[in-house]
């Protein structure tokens, strides 16, 4: 692995390893082999046909979301020369390496890296990793950045942007036909977007879904090879838009489980089939699960302005949890750890 020297912002040691134009024969026989050849958070530099321009892609922001890494490995293995210079970030290598591989979102007791890109900045190694990654991106001055993820459960693909702009829509249309425009601010990389450097998130579907691997590969190939990725024809941008998503979160001190009946004396039990509602409509008659205790003591709804009364969107009938109105759900997870530390799902009004 050839090291590329970068100027550190301070005396703090550099966390990213750098690899320039890797030989396809040095990558290993699989994406998992490739992962184990990385010595930690890695930035891969690729020379393009047009060396005056640059783009950036981030993969494996979370250790259990390998879709982008699979796609990147296949492109590197083919020795594909990109249209412009590329910088490819693979940050959560250590979490992804934990046996049997691609299981841990982040290392135990660590912060979520994709919550550390905006102030107030912390002082953990994860915070320093986010700041170093942002410094590397800004010093490279890419014309755009795509951050590739997998959804927490089985789900169709979609893209997310914090602004409604043609350049962001064009980037998302390389991968998917669904675009969510969010005013939620969580500290994610895409929140650092600006007019000269559009940044979008791509959720390419569940990590176990075969379609998500195909989508990530096809979209990343377009991102690598198209001469212009910031403009698209109307036909190419026939996107379905969703605005102002909200998050259903556990209230402080509440617990979560998944089952066909209530499993907790105090907490929330969601039906295991709840992920079947990803990008589907639910209404007041759709049973989502069970709540032991008061609704507001166990659940909260967060929107772009903070929290809003959960009773505006959900209701309890003899301990059974139903939507209070017609909603569309997405990013639904049946992973209790993600539900506990992040959220159970996102929702929009219909």
N, C-alpha and C positions, 0 to 999 in steps of 0.2 A: 504494500500500500504506500503510494508516494504521498508524502506530507506536503501540503501547501501552507506556507507561512502566512499568517495573518497578524496584524497588529492588535494586541490586546487592548481593551478599553482601560484596564487598570492592571495592578499587580496580581489580580486573581488568575489562577491557572486556567488555561483554555480547556473546555470540556469536550468540544467537538474534535474528532479525528477527521482528516481530510484525505480524499482519494481522487486523483485526477485521471480521467479517461481510462477506467479499468479495462484490462485485457479480458475479453469474454471468457477465456479459458481459466481465469483466476477466480471465477464467481462460485464455483461448486455446482453440483448436479441438481440442486433444487433450491427453492427460496429459503428453506430452513437451513441448508448448507451455507447459503449466502449470508444469512443472518449470523451464523456462528463464526463467519470469517470477519465480521465487524468487531472492532475492539471496544465499542461503546458508541455513544452518539456520534453519528457520521454525516459528513457533508461530502457528496460526490459531485465533482466538477466535470462537466462534459463540454467539449469543444463543438461548436455548431458551424454550419455553413456560413452564417453571417456572424462574425465575431464582434460586431459592433453593438449587438443587441443581446439581451439576456432575459430568461424566464426562470421562475423558481417553482418547485413542487415540493410539498412536504408529505411524507408517508409515515405510518407507524407513530403518529402522535400519541396514540394509546397502544400499549403492548398487545392488546387482544383484538386489534383491528388491522389485519395484515393485507387487506385487499390492495392497497396502493403499493405495498412492498412486492407482492406477487407480480403486479403489472410492471413495476420498475425492473425487477429481476429479468423478466422476459425480454424487455426492450434492451437491457444491457447485454443479455446473453446473445441477442441477435446482432449486436454491434451496430445498432441503428444510429446513424449520425443525425442529430437534431437539426432543425432549421436554423436555430440560433443557439448561443451558449445556454447551458442549463446548469442550475445548481439544485441538487436533489438532497433533501434533508431526511434523515432516518434517526430521530432522536431517542425513542423509547426502546432502545436495543436491549438494555439490561432487563427490563420488565418482560419483554417478549421472549427472552432466552430462558426464563424460568420454566423448568420441565413441567409438562411435555412440550412446551412452546406455544406462544400466542394465546396464553390463558389469562395473564394478569394485565389489567388495564394500566396499572402503575404498581410499583413496588409497594409492599405493605408499609403503611404509615407515611408514604410520600404524598405530596400534593398532586392534583391533576395538572399536568403541564399546560393543557389548553384552557387554564383558568388564570394564567400567570403573565399574560402579555400586556396588560394595561395596569396603570396605577390603581391603588397603592402597591408598590413592589415589595415583596418579601425578601428574606435573606437566606432562604434555604438553597440547597444545590439545584433544586428544580427551578426556583426563581432565577438563579444565575444562568441556568441552561436556556430558559426562555429569552432572557435579555441578550445572551450571546448569540442566540439564533436570530433574533431581531436585528442585532448589530450587523451580522453577516449578510442578512437580506438587504438591509439599507445600504451597506457598502457596495454591494453588487449592483444596486439600482435596477432591478428587473422591471420589465414593462408590465408584469402581472405575476400573481402567485396563486396557485391552486393547492388547497389542503385536502387530501383524500382520506376519508374515514370509512369505516363500516358502521352500520346501525347496531344498536344494542340488542335487537332481536330481528327475526325475519321480517323484511320490509321491502317494499319497492324503493327505487332510488329517488333521490332529490338533491337539489343544490340549495345552499343558503347564502344570503347576502345581507349585509346591514344597510345597503342602499339600493334604491331602484334606479339602475343606470344601464344604458345599452351595453357598455363594456362588460359589466358583471353578468348580464343576461347572456351575452355571447359566450363567455367562458363556461357558464353552466350548461349552455346548449351543446357544448362539445361532449357532455357526459349523459345528460338526462333531459327530460321534457318537463320536469316539475321544479319550480323555483319558489322558495320561501323567503320573504322579505321580513326580517325580524328587527324589532326595536329593543329586544332583550340584550342586556349587556352583562356578560359573564366573565370577561377577561380573555376571550378567545383570540386567536391569531387574526381572524377575519375582521376583527374590530379595528385593526391597524390600517385598514384600507384607506386610500386617498386617491384623488383624481389622477395622479401620475403613476399609481401602483395599485390597480384593482386587486383585491384579495377575496376569494370565495372559498366556501367549504363545499365539498362534494361528499354526500353520504351515498355510497354505491350499493347499499343493501346489506343484508346480514352476512357475517363472516362465513357462515356455513352454506350460503345460497350460491349455487353455481353461477346464476345469472349475474351476481355482483362482481365476480372475478372477470367475467367477459366484459361487463360494462366498464370496469376500471381499466382493463387493458385496451379496449377500443378508444375510450376517451383520452387516455394518456398518450396513445399513439397519435391522435389528432393534435393534442397539445404539443407534442414533440415535433411533428412534421409540417403542420400548417404554417404558411408564411405569415398569415395574419389571424390571430385568435381573438382579437378585440372587436371585430366586426363580423356580422353574420347576416345572411339574407332573411327576409321575413319568413320564408318557408323553413329555414333552419332554426328559427327562433319561435316556433309555435309552442311557446311555453304555457303551462298551466300555473297560475300564480296563486300564492297563499300569503296573506298579509297578517301582521301582528299576532304571531303565535304566543301562546301562554304555556306555562309549565305547571303540571300537577306534582307537588312535592310533599314529602312527609313533614309534618310539623315536628318541632324539636321534642325529642323524647318518645316519639311514636315508633312503632316497629312495623315491619312488612313481612308478609308471607304469601305464598301462592298455593291455592287449593280449591276444591269444589265446595267447601263449606268453611265457615269461620274457624281459624286455627289459633287465634290469639285471644287471650282474655282482655287485652287492651292493645289495640292496634288495627292494622289494615290487612285484610286478606283479599288479594285480587285473583280472579279466575285465571288458570293457566292459559285459557283460550283467548285472553284479552289481546294478545299480539295479533290475532286474526283481524283485529279492527284497524290495523295500520293502513292509513289513507282510505279508510272506510267511514261511512256515516254511522253515528250512534244517536239514539233518541231517548226520550224519557222512559221508554219501556225496555231498554237494553241493560240487562244486569251486568255490572262490571266486577262486583265482589261484595265484600262485607266489611263493616266497620264496627268494632267493639268500643263503645264510648261515643262521645259527642263528635260530630263531623268536624267542627272547627278546631277541636283539640288534637285531631289526628292528621288533617290534610290542610294544605294551603295552595292557592293558585297565585302564581307570580306572572305579572305582565311587565311591560316596558317601564311602567311608573312605580313598580314595587309589587306589593301584594294587594289582592282584591278579595272580597269575601267569597269563600269557597261555596257558600250557599247560592251564589248567583249562577253557578254552573253545575252543581251536583246536589243531590238530595238523598236522604236516608229514609227508607221505609222498613220499619221493624228490623233495623240493623243491616239491611241490604242497600248497596250503593248503586245509584242510577244517575245518569246525566240529568240535569235539570232542564235542558233544552237540547236542540239538535246541534251536534258537534262533529267535527272531523278530527280524528286522532292520528298522530304519527310519532315516530321514535318510541314506540311502546316497547318496554323491556319486561322480560320475566326473570331477569337476573336480580335477586334481592340486594346484592351488594351495590349495584349501579343504582337501583331504585332508592336505596337508603342514602347514598352519598351524592347522587346527582338528582334525578327525578324519575317518576314512574312513566310519564309520557308528556308529549306536547299536545296542544289542542288549539283549534281555531273555531270561531263561531261560523255558523252557516246562515 
